[in-house]
Structures are given as C-alpha cells and as structure tokens.
Amino acid sequence: MILLLLLSLALLAPLLAPYSPTEQNLEMDLLAPSREHLFGTDKLGRDIFSRVLYGARISLLVGISTVAVSSLIGLFVGSVSGYLGGRTDNLLMRLVDVLLAFPGILLAIAFTAVLGPGLNHVILALCLIGWTGYARLVRGEILALREREYIHAAKALGGSPARIVRLHMVPNLLPPLLIQGTFGMAAAILAEGSLSFLGLGVQPPTPSWGAMLSEGRQFLLVAPHLTTFPGLAIMLTVLGLNLVGDGLRDWLEKKKK
C-alpha cells in the first residue's frame, strides 16, 4: 500500500501538485505548513509539497533504472561465470571481489565526481557498482541448477549452453532476482539521496529529496519542515520496499517448501 500510494503520487504529480516545483516567491519564504502550502515553503518560497511529489519521480526513476540495468548485467555475468566455470569463473568473480572490497557509496561518489553531477551520471554510477550483488546471486543459483537432472537431460539432447541457460535456468532465477531487486531499489534510492545531499546528484532547480535535505539543514532550528517531509518520504519509500522484499521472500520460501 505504501508503494502503491507513492507510485500513484509520483505519476499524478502534475495533477496533484498545487504549484510548480520550481516556481519561486521570495516574499513567502520559510512559511510553516498551512492550508495554502501543506508542507510549507523553502528559502526561495517554493512549495515543498509540490517538490516532494516531483522528487518521488526522480527517486523512483533512479531506483527502477538502476535495478533494471544492474540485474541484467549481473544476470549475464553470473550466468557465464557459473555455467562455464574454470578460468572464466575465477576472472569474473575476482573482478566482483575487487569491486565489493570498496564501500559502494564511496565508489559512487568517485564515479560521479569524475563523470560530473547529473541524473544520468548518478544512474550510471549506481549501475557500475550495483551489478556485483546480482552476479554473485546468479552464479550461486547457476552452480546449484547445473547439477539438476533436467539440465543433464537437456545437455544429452544436444542443447547449447546459451539455450540451456535461457530456457531452463533463467526462469528459475527470476524469484531470487525479484527479491534482490526490491532491496536493491531501496539501496539505490538511498544512494541517490546521499549523492544529491552531497551535491553530486540531481542539480537544482530539479527537486530531489536528498538535495532538499541538504538545502534545509541550515534551517533546522528555524524551519524544521524543510527536512522533515523529504526525510519522511525517503524513510517511507525504503520502508515500503523492504517490507515488500521481506514479504516476497517469505512467500517464495513457503511456496518452495
């Protein structure tokens, strides 16, 4: 329900937002929440409710795009590594180990610092570091699946490795990938918020929850609503994704049993 609500608000933002998210009115800066401005206004007089709605679009776009690209890369690398084994497996997994040896947020900061700030660069940076978890997950599943009897039967019938992986292994990989993707989307939204907070993500005047937190921190004692509402939006989104991931994992485990 949390995710459906946030998704609906993001899709209907142009209809629900009472003001433009970038419209400035310096005479109405730092207003407290009221009927005219449900979440108040920021230092430039922009309506925070409108900016939170449009910020949901940015966060969901980053989360969905990152998970989609990362899972595809991880699926390919993990499938090749797990099915072929040998030197190919060692080479690919050592690359994964090297990337996992560094904190993900530090690598994301380094990539965005080199590439420059911006939405596309944030998504690219998160994809470059996000595929490793999917690759290790897929490799482990492939190692277990390739010993099943129906895989040996497919090999005996002359099935090529690509056909066996595509038709007989990938369908069994979708449930764990779906669970991993749910948690990965939450991590991507947090990472995007962190990068925007540091000024390396989405650039003004485009609304972003992380950037809104950064702009409001200097007014914590005067206008705490500047950080309260975008912070709650991040918290609820990540909470909803984690609850969905836990529910999917429990449901799939019961179904498997």
C-alpha positions as CSV (number, residue, x, y, z in Angstrom):
1,M,0.0,0.0,0.0
2,I,2.9,2.4,0.8
3,L,4.5,1.7,-2.6
4,L,1.2,2.0,-4.5
5,L,0.5,5.3,-2.8
6,L,3.9,6.7,-3.6
7,L,3.8,5.4,-7.2
8,S,0.4,7.0,-7.7
9,L,1.5,10.3,-6.2
10,A,4.6,10.3,-8.5
11,L,2.6,9.5,-11.6
12,L,-0.1,12.1,-10.8
13,A,2.3,14.8,-9.6
14,P,1.4,17.2,-12.4
15,L,-2.3,16.9,-11.4
16,L,-1.9,16.9,-7.6
17,A,0.9,19.5,-7.2
18,P,-0.8,22.8,-6.3
19,Y,2.2,24.8,-7.5
20,S,5.2,24.5,-9.9
21,P,8.0,22.7,-8.1
22,T,10.5,25.3,-9.4
23,E,8.3,28.5,-9.0
24,Q,10.0,31.0,-6.6
25,N,8.3,33.5,-4.4
26,L,10.8,35.2,-2.2
27,E,8.1,37.0,-0.3
28,M,6.8,33.7,1.0
29,D,10.0,32.0,2.1
30,L,10.2,29.6,5.0
31,L,6.4,29.5,5.6
32,A,5.2,26.9,8.1
33,P,2.7,24.3,6.8
34,S,-0.7,25.7,6.2
35,R,-3.8,25.3,4.0
36,E,-2.1,27.2,1.1
37,H,1.1,25.2,1.5
38,L,0.6,21.8,3.1
39,F,4.3,21.2,3.7
40,G,5.3,24.9,3.9
41,T,7.8,26.6,1.7
42,D,11.6,26.6,1.4
43,K,14.1,29.5,1.5
44,L,13.1,30.5,-2.1
45,G,9.4,30.4,-1.5
46,R,8.9,27.2,-3.4
47,D,6.1,24.8,-2.3
48,I,7.6,21.8,-0.5
49,F,4.6,19.6,-1.1
50,S,4.9,20.0,-4.9
51,R,8.7,19.4,-4.7
52,V,8.2,16.3,-2.6
53,L,5.7,14.9,-5.2
54,Y,8.1,15.6,-8.1
55,G,11.0,14.4,-6.1
56,A,9.3,11.0,-5.9
57,R,9.6,10.8,-9.7
58,I,13.3,11.2,-9.5
59,S,13.8,8.7,-6.7
60,L,11.6,6.0,-8.3
61,L,13.2,6.6,-11.8
62,V,16.7,6.1,-10.3
63,G,15.6,3.0,-8.3
64,I,13.8,1.3,-11.2
65,S,16.5,2.2,-13.8
66,T,19.4,1.1,-11.6
67,V,17.8,-2.2,-10.7
68,A,16.8,-3.0,-14.3
69,V,20.3,-2.3,-15.7
70,S,22.2,-3.8,-12.8
71,S,20.1,-7.0,-12.7
72,L,20.6,-7.5,-16.5
73,I,24.4,-7.1,-16.2
74,G,24.5,-9.3,-13.1
75,L,22.4,-12.0,-14.8
76,F,24.7,-12.1,-17.8
77,V,27.9,-12.1,-15.8
78,G,26.7,-14.6,-13.2
79,S,25.3,-17.0,-15.8
80,V,28.5,-17.0,-17.8
81,S,30.6,-17.4,-14.7
82,G,28.5,-20.1,-13.1
83,Y,27.9,-22.2,-16.2
84,L,31.3,-22.1,-17.7
85,G,33.4,-22.3,-14.5
86,G,37.1,-22.6,-14.6
87,R,39.3,-19.6,-15.5
88,T,36.3,-17.6,-16.7
89,D,34.6,-18.0,-13.3
90,N,37.8,-17.1,-11.5
91,L,38.4,-14.0,-13.6
92,L,34.8,-12.7,-13.3
93,M,34.5,-13.4,-9.6
94,R,37.8,-11.8,-8.8
95,L,36.6,-8.6,-10.5
96,V,33.4,-8.8,-8.4
97,D,35.5,-9.3,-5.3
98,V,37.6,-6.2,-6.1
99,L,34.5,-4.0,-6.5
100,L,32.9,-5.4,-3.4
101,A,36.1,-4.7,-1.4
102,F,35.3,-0.9,-1.6
103,P,32.3,0.7,0.1
104,G,29.6,1.2,-2.5
105,I,28.8,4.8,-1.7
106,L,32.5,5.8,-1.9
107,L,32.7,4.3,-5.4
108,A,29.5,6.0,-6.4
109,I,31.0,9.3,-5.1
110,A,34.2,8.7,-7.1
111,F,32.3,7.9,-10.3
112,T,30.0,10.9,-10.1
113,A,32.9,13.2,-9.2
114,V,34.7,12.0,-12.4
115,L,31.7,12.0,-14.6
116,G,30.1,15.1,-13.2
117,P,26.8,15.6,-11.4
118,G,23.5,14.9,-13.0
119,L,20.7,12.4,-13.1
120,N,22.1,10.2,-15.9
121,H,25.5,10.1,-14.3
122,V,24.0,9.1,-11.0
123,I,22.2,6.2,-12.6
124,L,25.3,5.1,-14.5
125,A,27.5,5.3,-11.3
126,L,25.0,3.2,-9.3
127,C,24.7,0.6,-12.1
128,L,28.5,0.3,-12.3
129,I,28.7,-0.7,-8.7
130,G,25.2,-2.4,-8.3
131,W,25.6,-5.4,-10.6
132,T,28.0,-7.2,-8.4
133,G,25.4,-8.4,-5.9
134,Y,23.2,-9.8,-8.7
135,A,26.2,-11.5,-10.3
136,R,27.1,-13.4,-7.2
137,L,23.5,-14.3,-6.6
138,V,23.0,-15.7,-10.1
139,R,26.3,-17.5,-10.1
140,G,25.4,-19.4,-6.9
141,E,22.0,-20.3,-8.3
142,I,23.5,-21.5,-11.6
143,L,26.1,-23.7,-9.7
144,A,23.2,-25.4,-8.0
145,L,20.9,-25.6,-11.1
146,R,23.5,-27.1,-13.4
147,E,23.7,-30.3,-11.4
148,R,19.9,-30.9,-11.7
149,E,18.8,-33.9,-13.7
150,Y,16.7,-31.9,-16.2
151,I,19.8,-29.9,-17.0
152,H,21.8,-33.1,-17.7
153,A,18.9,-34.3,-19.8
154,A,19.0,-31.0,-21.8
155,K,22.7,-31.4,-22.4
156,A,22.2,-35.1,-23.5
157,L,19.6,-33.9,-26.1
158,G,22.2,-31.6,-27.6
159,G,21.1,-28.3,-26.1
160,S,23.6,-25.5,-26.5
161,P,24.8,-23.7,-23.3
162,A,23.0,-20.5,-24.3
163,R,19.7,-22.4,-24.9
164,I,20.0,-24.3,-21.6
165,V,20.7,-21.2,-19.6
166,R,18.0,-19.1,-21.4
167,L,15.2,-21.7,-21.3
168,H,15.9,-23.9,-18.3
169,M,17.9,-21.8,-15.8
170,V,16.8,-18.2,-16.2
171,P,13.1,-18.9,-15.3
172,N,14.3,-20.4,-12.0
173,L,16.4,-17.3,-11.3
174,L,13.6,-14.8,-11.6
175,P,12.2,-15.2,-8.0
176,P,15.5,-14.6,-6.2
177,L,16.3,-11.8,-8.6
178,L,13.0,-10.2,-7.9
179,I,13.7,-10.2,-4.2
180,Q,17.2,-8.9,-4.6
181,G,15.9,-6.2,-6.9
182,T,13.4,-5.0,-4.3
183,F,16.1,-4.5,-1.8
184,G,18.4,-3.1,-4.4
185,M,15.9,-0.5,-5.4
186,A,15.7,0.7,-1.8
187,A,19.5,0.9,-1.7
188,A,19.6,2.8,-4.9
189,I,17.1,5.4,-3.6
190,L,19.2,5.9,-0.5
191,A,22.3,6.2,-2.6
192,E,20.7,8.8,-4.9
193,G,19.6,10.8,-1.8
194,S,23.1,10.7,-0.4
195,L,24.7,11.8,-3.7
196,S,22.2,14.6,-4.1
197,F,22.7,15.6,-0.5
198,L,26.4,16.0,-1.2
199,G,25.7,18.0,-4.4
200,L,26.8,15.2,-6.8
201,G,23.3,14.1,-7.8
202,V,20.4,15.8,-9.4
203,Q,21.2,19.5,-9.8
204,P,18.9,22.5,-8.9
205,P,16.2,23.5,-9.6
206,T,15.1,19.9,-10.2
207,P,13.5,18.7,-7.0
208,S,15.3,15.8,-5.3
209,W,14.7,14.5,-1.8
210,G,18.4,14.4,-1.0
211,A,19.0,17.9,-2.3
212,M,16.0,19.2,-0.3
213,L,17.6,17.7,2.9
214,S,20.8,19.4,2.1
215,E,19.1,22.8,1.5
216,G,17.1,22.6,4.7
217,R,19.8,21.6,7.1
218,Q,20.9,25.2,7.8
219,F,17.3,26.0,8.8
220,L,16.8,23.0,11.2
221,L,16.0,25.3,14.2
222,V,14.0,27.9,12.3
223,A,12.1,25.8,9.8
224,P,12.4,22.1,10.5
225,H,9.7,21.2,8.0
226,L,12.3,21.8,5.2
227,T,13.9,18.5,6.2
228,T,11.1,16.7,7.9
229,F,8.9,16.0,4.9
230,P,11.6,14.9,2.4
231,G,13.2,12.8,5.1
232,L,9.8,11.1,5.8
233,A,9.4,10.5,2.1
234,I,12.7,8.7,1.9
235,M,12.0,6.7,5.1
236,L,8.6,5.6,3.9
237,T,9.8,4.6,0.4
238,V,12.6,2.5,1.8
239,L,10.4,1.0,4.4
240,G,7.8,0.0,1.9
241,L,10.4,-1.6,-0.4
242,N,11.9,-3.5,2.5
243,L,8.5,-4.8,3.6
244,V,7.7,-5.9,0.1
245,G,11.0,-7.7,-0.2
246,D,10.5,-9.5,3.1
247,G,7.0,-10.5,2.1
248,L,8.1,-11.8,-1.3
249,R,11.0,-13.8,0.3
250,D,8.6,-15.4,2.9
251,W,6.0,-16.2,0.2
252,L,8.5,-17.8,-2.1
253,E,10.1,-19.8,0.7
254,K,6.7,-21.2,1.7
255,K,5.9,-21.9,-2.0
256,K,9.2,-23.8,-2.4
257,K,8.5,-25.9,0.7
